[in-house]
Structures are given as C-alpha cells and as structure tokens.
Amino acid sequence: MNMKAIFFDKIGSPSDDFDVLQMRDIPMPEIRENEVLIKVVSASISPTDFIFMQGLYPEPHVPVFPQIAGSHGAGVITKVGEGVSLKPGTFVGFNYHNCWAEYVAVPVEWLFPLPTDYPIEKATQFFNLISAWDLFHNAKVEPGQWLAQTAGNSTVATLVSQLAKRKGVNVISIVRQAQDHLNLKDLGASEVIELSKLSKPVSERIMEITQNKGVAGVIDCVGGPVTSELIRSLSLGGQVILYGGLSSEKFELHNFDLLFKVAEIKTYAYRYLFTPPEEEDITLLQEIAEVSSEFYSPVGGVHALEDFKTAIYESLHHPERGKRFFKISSLED
C-alpha cells in the first residue's frame, strides 16, 4: 500500500531552490520492535524543518537521502510493534523525522500521549509549548518583574506571554510591525514596542516602561543591535536567553555591560532535539498540556500536502501571519 509524502534528496533551503522538495507516492513504512505506525492527522511547518533540510544540525540529526521532510506532528496510532504498551487509537504528538507524510513509523520513546480532545493545533506544535515553557522558566523572572522578548508576533513569544500573565510577570513584546490579526496585549503582553514606529533607542523606551527598573529577563531569537540594547536594559542579576538568530547582524557588548549587572547570557535549544523524553519527564509534559489547553495559538493557514509549495512559501516569507500546518487526515477517518 502506498502513501503520499514530501521528500528532499539534496541539501538546500526552499527559499533558495524550491525544487529541493517534491511530492511522491511511496510504500507505507514498516514498523519494528518498540515502534508504532501513526496515521498523521496534522504536521507543522517550522524553522527547524528548514534548518534540517540545510544540514545545519550536527549528528545524529542529519538527513539520510531520500529524506521525508517534517519534524513535528500529531496523529493516531494505527499499529504497534513488539514491546509497545500504547494501544492503537491513542492520540499522540511527536517530534521525529518523516512526518510530512500520510503515515510515519516512530519509536515509542518520541511520543507524547495526549487527551483525545486536546486541540489539534497545539498537539501538532507541542514542541513550541515545551520551548515556551522552558524559555519562560529559564529566564527566572519573578512576579511583578519585567521580561522583554523579541519576535513578539511569533508562536513561541505569544505562548511565553500567556504563561507570564498566569505568573504575574510583566512582558514587553518587541515586534518589527504590529499585525492587525494579533492583539498581543490580549495575549498577555503588558507593553508592545513596534520598532518600525519607534523614534528613540529601545533601551530608552524600556526604561520609560519599567520606570527605570529595567528588565529582569530577556528572551531573544533575533539578534543584532536590538539585542545589545536589551542587554543594556537589564536589571541587577538579569538573565538573557538566546534561542535563535533571525537577524543577519551581530550584536556588540562591552564586558562591563554584563559584569556590573552580574548578568548571564545563556542559550536554549529545544530540549528533545537530540534525545527523547525520559520517563521522569512525563509528569511535566502532562502539566504543560493541561496548562496550555486554553492558550491561544495563532494559525496562519491549514494546507493539504499537495499545496506544499504555497504552505512553505508563506511560512518562509510571512511567518508573522501565524504557524502553518499540513492537514493530512482527521481523527474520525
């Protein structure tokens, strides 16, 4: 029996060479011991997918050609291999290769069992919920303090804002341009700095907002001069978490920008990028699912696999419009 899948058989980015991806009909995967066969309901389109296509991750997170694209999805277990305790019919999220396809074989340790009524748009991007949770808690900002974050329109940033609001943390979301479809203050941001309309340095505006207290934490995935400004806006003992580099520019600092504030710069990569969850992580993952079930997650569009060129073009060129997904099947099929 065959299935549809989106492949690539060379290193490259769709933004440079759109023919790097193609759709094919291929045989359904066979499962082995400790694996399950999943009917994919939905698969997200994420920056991590494009990084993987370009071969930028170290071993073992590298393509093996011909490689089915896609790294994150949600679906229903249809078949289990020897040694698997989960039952067919279980709804799961997963991060693993080969998920831009109708079916995928996944080792059981990479699965996140979820409630059957868990929202599909969150199940498909459960990795973003985990990242937002980690970023917020790693920033170590206390209730009543201020947290600044870049790329405020992004999915991760809007989730961080919603987590922060639950904890009583004030958030400054920094965006290049506000989006009509997205009210960041409704999603937990206390203040929004729109860079395209700002007539003063970012650090000066932050000091106005915080009444010269500065920010206790910075979560940044952009880089460049704005990062320098944010670091200089830190309060004593502030934390900086870097988790991306959307800007092609570098940021510059003097040692004293950090030293006299006893500040720290840390990096963050998705915690399950290279290794699957441990058994002791299950309680935390259940808590994240429960807390986030009512969160709003912006959706930019839902596409069939056949519409992959439009879906990927929009993801690359208009990420501010929200996360895009492949809708591959339904839970009722």
C-alpha positions in Angstrom: 0.0 0.0 0.0 1.4 3.4 -1.0 1.1 6.8 0.7 1.9 10.4 -0.2 5.0 12.1 1.2 7.1 15.2 0.7 10.7 14.4 0.0 14.1 16.0 -0.4 17.2 14.3 -1.8 19.8 17.1 -1.5 20.9 19.7 1.0 19.2 23.1 0.4 16.7 25.6 1.5 13.3 26.0 -0.2 13.9 29.8 -0.1 16.9 29.4 -2.5 15.8 26.4 -4.5 12.1 25.5 -4.4 12.7 22.3 -6.3 14.6 20.9 -3.2 11.2 19.5 -2.2 8.9 17.2 -4.2 5.9 15.0 -3.5 6.0 11.3 -4.2 3.9 8.2 -3.7 5.9 5.7 -1.7 5.3 2.4 0.2 4.0 2.8 3.7 6.7 2.3 6.4 7.1 -0.9 8.2 7.4 -0.8 12.0 10.0 -2.6 14.1 10.2 -3.5 17.8 9.3 -0.6 20.0 7.9 1.4 17.1 4.4 2.5 16.3 2.7 3.3 13.0 0.9 6.7 13.1 -1.7 8.0 10.8 -0.6 11.6 10.6 -3.5 14.0 11.3 -1.5 17.2 11.1 2.1 18.2 10.7 3.6 21.7 11.4 5.9 23.7 9.2 8.7 25.0 11.4 12.0 26.8 11.1 13.6 23.6 12.5 12.4 21.8 9.3 14.3 24.2 7.1 17.4 24.0 9.3 17.3 20.2 8.9 17.0 20.5 5.1 20.1 22.6 5.0 22.1 20.1 7.0 23.0 22.6 9.7 22.3 20.3 12.7 25.1 18.0 14.0 24.9 14.2 14.1 22.7 12.4 14.6 20.2 15.0 13.5 21.1 14.9 9.8 19.2 13.9 6.6 19.5 10.4 5.1 18.6 10.6 1.4 16.0 10.3 0.1 14.6 12.0 3.2 10.9 12.7 4.0 10.6 16.2 5.4 9.0 17.4 8.5 9.9 17.0 12.2 6.7 17.7 14.3 3.2 16.4 14.1 0.2 14.7 15.7 -1.8 11.7 14.8 -3.4 8.4 15.8 -1.6 5.1 16.4 -2.8 2.5 14.0 -0.4 -0.3 14.7 2.2 -1.2 17.4 5.3 -3.2 17.4 6.6 -5.7 19.9 7.3 -4.1 23.3 4.9 -1.2 22.9 2.3 -0.8 25.7 0.4 2.0 24.0 -2.8 0.9 22.2 -4.0 1.5 18.6 -6.3 4.5 18.7 -4.1 6.6 21.1 -3.8 10.2 20.1 -0.2 11.4 20.2 2.1 14.3 19.4 5.6 13.6 18.3 8.8 15.1 17.1 10.6 12.8 14.8 11.7 12.8 11.1 9.5 11.8 8.2 6.2 13.4 9.3 5.2 15.3 6.1 3.5 12.1 5.0 0.3 10.3 5.5 1.9 7.7 7.8 5.1 7.6 9.8 6.9 5.0 11.9 8.1 6.4 15.2 10.0 4.9 18.1 7.7 4.9 21.1 10.0 7.0 23.2 9.5 10.0 21.0 5.7 10.1 21.5 3.7 12.5 23.7 0.3 10.8 24.5 -2.4 13.5 24.7 -6.0 13.7 25.6 -8.3 12.9 22.7 -9.9 16.3 23.0 -6.6 18.2 23.1 -6.7 20.9 20.4 -5.1 19.7 17.2 -3.2 23.0 16.5 -1.5 22.6 19.9 -0.8 18.9 19.6 0.9 19.5 16.2 3.2 22.0 17.7 3.6 20.7 21.2 7.3 21.3 20.8 6.6 25.1 20.8 4.7 24.7 24.0 7.6 22.9 25.6 10.0 25.6 24.3 7.9 28.4 25.6 7.6 26.7 29.0 11.4 26.2 29.2 12.3 29.7 28.0 9.9 31.4 30.5 11.2 29.4 33.4 14.9 29.6 32.4 14.6 33.4 32.4 13.9 33.3 36.2 11.7 36.4 36.2 9.6 36.8 39.4 6.0 38.1 39.7 5.9 41.8 39.3 9.2 42.0 37.4 9.6 42.7 33.7 10.5 40.3 30.9 11.4 41.5 27.3 11.2 39.3 24.3 11.8 39.8 20.6 9.8 38.4 17.7 6.7 39.1 19.8 4.3 38.0 17.0 5.8 34.5 16.8 4.0 31.5 18.2 6.6 30.9 20.9 6.5 34.5 22.0 2.7 34.6 22.3 2.8 31.4 24.4 5.5 32.9 26.6 3.3 35.9 27.2 0.4 33.8 28.2 2.5 31.8 30.6 3.9 35.0 32.0 0.5 36.5 32.6 -0.5 33.4 34.6 2.5 34.0 36.8 2.1 37.8 37.3 5.1 38.7 35.2 5.1 41.8 33.1 6.0 41.3 29.4 7.4 43.7 26.8 6.9 42.2 23.4 9.1 43.7 20.7 8.0 43.5 17.1 9.1 44.9 13.8 5.5 45.7 12.9 2.2 45.1 14.7 -0.2 42.7 13.0 -3.9 43.5 12.6 -5.0 40.0 13.3 -2.9 39.7 16.6 -3.6 41.8 19.7 -0.5 41.0 21.8 -1.9 42.7 24.9 -4.9 40.3 24.7 -2.3 37.5 24.8 -0.5 38.6 27.9 1.9 41.4 26.8 1.9 44.4 29.2 3.5 46.6 26.6 4.4 46.3 22.9 7.4 48.1 21.2 6.9 48.4 17.5 10.3 49.0 16.0 9.1 50.5 12.7 7.4 53.3 14.7 10.0 53.8 17.5 11.7 57.2 17.5 14.1 56.5 20.3 16.5 53.8 21.4 14.9 50.5 22.5 16.7 50.8 25.9 15.4 54.2 26.5 11.8 53.1 25.8 12.2 50.1 28.1 13.4 52.3 30.9 10.3 54.5 30.5 8.1 51.5 30.6 9.7 50.0 33.6 10.2 53.3 35.5 14.0 52.9 35.3 13.9 49.4 36.9 15.0 47.6 33.7 14.1 44.1 32.7 14.9 41.1 34.8 15.0 38.8 31.8 15.4 38.8 28.0 14.3 36.1 25.6 15.7 36.7 22.2 15.6 34.9 18.9 16.6 37.8 16.6 20.0 39.2 17.5 21.6 42.3 16.1 21.7 45.8 17.6 18.3 45.3 19.4 19.9 42.5 21.5 22.7 44.9 22.6 20.0 47.4 23.7 18.1 44.8 25.6 21.2 43.5 27.4 22.0 47.1 28.5 18.4 47.4 29.8 18.9 44.5 32.3 18.4 45.0 36.0 20.8 43.6 38.5 21.2 39.8 38.1 19.3 39.7 34.9 19.1 36.6 32.6 19.4 36.6 28.8 18.2 33.5 26.9 19.2 33.3 23.2 17.3 30.8 21.1 17.6 32.0 17.5 19.3 34.4 15.1 16.8 35.8 12.7 18.9 38.9 12.1 22.0 38.7 9.9 23.6 41.3 12.0 25.8 40.8 15.1 25.3 42.4 18.5 28.2 44.1 20.3 28.8 44.5 24.0 31.5 45.6 26.4 32.4 43.3 29.3 31.0 45.9 31.7 27.6 45.7 30.1 27.3 42.3 31.8 29.8 42.4 34.6 28.4 45.3 36.6 24.9 43.9 36.4 26.0 40.3 37.4 24.1 39.3 34.3 24.2 36.0 32.4 23.8 35.0 28.8 22.5 31.5 28.1 21.4 29.6 25.0 18.4 27.4 24.5 17.7 24.6 22.0 14.6 22.5 22.1 15.1 20.1 24.9 14.2 17.0 22.8 16.1 18.0 19.7 18.6 15.2 20.0 17.3 12.9 22.8 13.7 11.7 23.6 11.9 12.4 26.8 12.8 10.5 29.9 10.3 8.6 32.0 10.6 11.3 34.7 9.5 14.0 32.1 6.0 12.6 31.7 4.6 14.5 34.7 6.0 17.8 33.4 4.6 17.1 29.9 1.2 16.4 31.3 1.3 19.7 33.2 2.3 21.6 30.1 -0.6 20.0 28.2 -3.0 20.9 31.0 -1.9 24.5 31.4 -1.7 25.2 27.7 -5.0 23.6 26.7 -6.8 27.0 26.9 -4.0 29.1 25.4 -4.5 30.8 22.1 -2.1 29.7 19.3 -2.1 31.8 16.1 -2.7 29.8 13.0 -1.7 31.3 9.7 -3.1 28.6 7.4 -4.0 25.0 7.0 -2.9 23.2 3.8 -3.2 19.9 2.1 0.1 18.1 1.3 -0.5 18.8 -2.4 -0.4 22.5 -1.5 3.1 22.3 0.0 4.7 25.0 -2.2 2.2 27.6 -1.1 2.4 26.5 2.6 6.2 26.6 2.6 6.4 29.9 0.7 4.1 31.6 3.2 5.9 30.1 6.2 9.2 31.4 4.9 8.1 34.9 3.8 5.2 35.7 6.1 5.9 33.9 9.5 4.2 36.8 11.3 0.9 35.7 10.0 1.0 32.6 12.2 2.0 29.0 12.2 1.0 26.9 9.2 0.1 23.2 9.1 -0.5 20.3 6.8 -3.9 18.8 7.4 -3.4 15.3 6.3 -6.3 13.3 7.7 -8.9 13.6 10.5 -9.3 11.9 13.8 -12.6 10.5 12.6 -11.2 8.8 9.5 
